[in-house]
Amino acid sequence: IRDLGTSLSHLCVLWMTCCGLSDLDGISSCSSLKELYIAYNNISELSQLTWLDHLEVLDLEGNNIEDIDQMQYLRLCCKLSHLTVEGNLICLKPNAESAEEPGYNYRVEVKKLIPHLKYLDKIPASQT
């Protein structure tokens, strides 16, 4: 991603769905991104996204996000309003080590970590 970002620093929308991505190293060089579609890859770590100040839409569907704490990095993306995370392990349980909890609601947990979110998995974030 780093090579792409250095030559396309004004890029606003990036689709990298089903590309076999395992990390987001270098995504910060795409500092103008407003929409990032990286569904169905092998991404598990989101810290690189904290540098995307203009990010409004993020599609992480069907990746390998196993720890709900990864969502805290997205809190720093203050313009993020639309997030898709369905199809990740965090939708079933808070982390890989924990057992599935009957009362666990990933929507509530994500909303706590990213309070400014408007839509989660295409449903208003206020609806749990």
C-alpha positions as MATLAB code, in Angstrom:
seq = 'IRDLGTSLSHLCVLWMTCCGLSDLDGISSCSSLKELYIAYNNISELSQLTWLDHLEVLDLEGNNIEDIDQMQYLRLCCKLSHLTVEGNLICLKPNAESAEEPGYNYRVEVKKLIPHLKYLDKIPASQT';
ca = [
       0.000    0.000    0.000;
       2.897    2.348    0.743;
       3.988    2.499   -2.915;
       0.456    3.234   -4.005;
      -0.001    6.045   -1.487;
       3.162    7.950   -2.310;
       2.139    8.345   -5.932;
      -1.582    8.857   -5.280;
      -1.616   11.138   -2.231;
      -4.848   12.839   -3.398;
      -6.740    9.561   -3.762;
     -10.171    9.805   -2.068;
     -11.686    6.355   -2.678;
      -9.801    3.049   -2.621;
     -11.292   -0.388   -3.301;
      -9.021   -3.290   -2.316;
     -11.608   -5.988   -1.726;
     -10.476   -9.637   -1.965;
      -6.810   -8.721   -2.510;
      -5.223  -11.012    0.078;
      -4.100   -8.045    2.209;
      -2.765   -9.125    5.583;
      -1.739   -5.696    6.897;
      -2.278   -2.006    6.262;
       1.336   -0.846    6.458;
       1.747    2.338    4.466;
      -1.950    3.254    4.333;
      -1.106    6.498    6.131;
       0.527    7.763    2.922;
      -2.997    7.802    1.422;
      -3.849   10.704    3.728;
      -6.703   12.059    1.575;
      -8.781    8.868    1.702;
     -12.461    9.417    2.438;
     -13.631    5.905    1.572;
     -11.719    2.668    2.052;
     -13.160   -0.688    1.004;
     -10.969   -3.557    2.203;
     -13.542   -6.303    2.707;
     -12.655   -9.997    2.483;
      -8.947   -9.788    3.169;
      -6.858  -11.102    6.085;
      -6.606   -7.905    8.127;
      -6.538   -8.238   11.900;
      -4.737   -5.067   13.052;
      -6.149   -1.559   12.526;
      -3.641    0.813   14.159;
      -2.430    2.122   10.777;
      -5.865    3.628   10.139;
      -5.479    6.224   12.914;
      -3.664    8.538   10.468;
      -6.587    8.788    8.041;
      -8.109   12.065    9.245;
     -10.570   12.380    6.343;
     -11.888    8.803    6.424;
     -15.700    8.706    6.362;
     -16.515    5.193    5.083;
     -14.667    1.997    6.032;
     -15.640   -1.502    4.922;
     -13.882   -4.239    6.920;
     -16.399   -7.000    6.257;
     -15.085  -10.555    6.290;
     -11.600   -9.919    7.667;
      -9.772  -11.468   10.659;
     -10.510   -8.887   13.340;
     -10.555  -10.979   16.516;
     -10.287   -8.319   19.236;
     -12.915   -5.646   19.848;
     -10.133   -3.402   21.177;
      -8.949   -2.933   17.575;
     -11.978   -0.658   17.136;
     -10.403    1.896   19.506;
      -8.019    2.920   16.718;
     -10.985    4.020   14.637;
     -12.074    6.446   17.347;
      -9.254    8.717   16.138;
     -10.821    8.833   12.660;
     -13.117   11.660   13.762;
     -15.010   11.869   10.432;
     -15.754    8.142   10.273;
     -19.513    7.767    9.957;
     -20.070    4.451    8.093;
     -18.371    1.248    9.265;
     -18.929   -2.345    8.188;
     -17.464   -5.128   10.360;
     -19.888   -8.018    9.858;
     -18.193  -11.323    9.137;
     -15.386  -10.744   11.656;
     -14.915  -12.756   14.847;
     -15.632   -9.644   16.957;
     -19.285   -9.963   15.920;
     -19.488  -13.223   17.904;
     -17.213  -12.571   20.876;
     -14.964   -9.758   22.183;
     -11.649  -11.542   21.561;
     -10.203  -14.840   20.367;
      -9.554  -16.123   23.891;
     -13.053  -15.556   25.246;
     -15.941  -17.961   24.872;
     -19.077  -16.805   23.116;
     -21.100  -14.786   25.620;
     -24.906  -14.930   25.401;
     -25.305  -11.234   26.333;
     -22.511   -9.942   24.095;
     -23.627   -7.371   21.522;
     -20.823   -6.191   19.252;
     -22.930   -3.230   18.064;
     -23.071   -1.825   21.596;
     -19.337   -2.369   22.103;
     -18.348   -0.759   18.791;
     -20.604    2.232   19.478;
     -18.920    2.694   22.900;
     -15.492    2.721   21.252;
     -16.534    4.929   18.290;
     -19.273    7.221   19.645;
     -19.417    9.439   16.536;
     -20.325    6.512   14.248;
     -23.607    6.997   12.345;
     -23.977    3.616   10.572;
     -22.679    0.204   11.599;
     -23.152   -2.623    9.107;
     -25.546   -0.430    7.081;
     -27.902    0.046   10.050;
     -28.056    3.267   12.108;
     -25.508    2.855   14.905;
     -28.091    4.016   17.428;
     -30.064    0.810   16.832;
     -28.803   -2.079   18.925;
];
